[in-house]
Amino acid sequence: MRYTINLREKAAMPVIVGRKSRAETFADALRTYTIEEMMGDCKVLQAGTSHNLEQNVSRVFDTQFTDKNEQ
């Protein structure tokens, strides 16, 4: 995975890239991805997450979008 290589080479952070289980997925997200780092004391630090929300949140708030012609 491209991001894993960049973190290892640029920031000297050995990380594990993965996907959260359904129980751990962010509310209303289809999927939640995670980057976790193993620390020196063998504890795991969640270094980042990304949530695939699609249009679930915009539906809840009745968000509407317009194009450049305001249609």
C-alpha positions as a printed NumPy array, in Angstrom:
array([[  0.   ,   0.   ,   0.   ],
       [  1.344,   3.359,  -1.083],
       [  0.619,   5.224,   2.175],
       [  2.256,   2.537,   4.305],
       [  5.487,   2.831,   2.33 ],
       [  5.488,   6.654,   2.624],
       [  4.962,   6.552,   6.387],
       [  7.726,   4.016,   6.858],
       [ 10.23 ,   5.828,   4.647],
       [  9.419,   9.484,   5.379],
       [  8.278,   9.474,   9.016],
       [  9.977,   6.29 ,  10.259],
       [  6.585,   5.025,  11.469],
       [  6.037,   1.291,  11.04 ],
       [  2.267,   1.071,  10.586],
       [ -0.431,  -1.491,   9.923],
       [ -3.134,  -0.45 ,   7.462],
       [ -6.498,  -2.101,   7.909],
       [-10.253,  -1.903,   7.994],
       [-12.333,  -1.671,  11.17 ],
       [-14.898,  -4.354,  11.952],
       [-18.594,  -3.544,  11.504],
       [-18.887,  -2.948,  15.267],
       [-15.967,  -0.466,  15.182],
       [-17.087,   1.356,  12.014],
       [-18.006,   5.029,  12.391],
       [-21.766,   5.587,  12.743],
       [-23.503,   5.768,   9.334],
       [-20.276,   4.938,   7.48 ],
       [-20.147,   2.09 ,   5.009],
       [-16.546,   1.324,   5.926],
       [-13.864,   2.716,   8.226],
       [-10.184,   2.329,   7.368],
       [ -7.411,   2.701,   9.899],
       [ -3.665,   3.173,  10.226],
       [ -2.241,   1.848,  13.475],
       [  1.277,   2.05 ,  14.817],
       [  3.034,  -0.382,  17.141],
       [  4.815,   1.564,  19.876],
       [  7.969,   0.512,  21.676],
       [  6.042,  -0.814,  24.689],
       [  3.979,  -3.118,  22.373],
       [  0.824,  -1.016,  22.703],
       [ -0.993,  -0.01 ,  19.53 ],
       [ -1.669,   3.626,  18.699],
       [ -4.439,   4.498,  16.235],
       [ -2.62 ,   6.985,  14.025],
       [ -5.464,   7.803,  11.637],
       [ -8.851,   6.802,  10.29 ],
       [-10.821,   7.429,   7.14 ],
       [-14.567,   6.911,   6.811],
       [-16.455,   6.03 ,   3.633],
       [-19.716,   7.895,   4.262],
       [-21.012,   8.033,   0.674],
       [-24.205,  10.113,   0.915],
       [-25.444,   8.831,   4.28 ],
       [-24.651,  12.029,   6.205],
       [-25.961,  14.368,   3.498],
       [-29.289,  12.489,   3.51 ],
       [-29.672,  12.875,   7.275],
       [-29.189,  16.649,   7.035],
       [-31.157,  16.942,   3.765],
       [-28.121,  18.485,   2.055],
       [-28.576,  19.464,  -1.572],
       [-25.921,  20.396,  -4.113],
       [-26.051,  22.673,  -7.142],
       [-23.937,  22.758, -10.27 ],
       [-22.258,  25.874, -11.682],
       [-25.626,  26.926, -13.175],
       [-27.244,  26.613,  -9.733],
       [-29.427,  23.712, -10.907]])
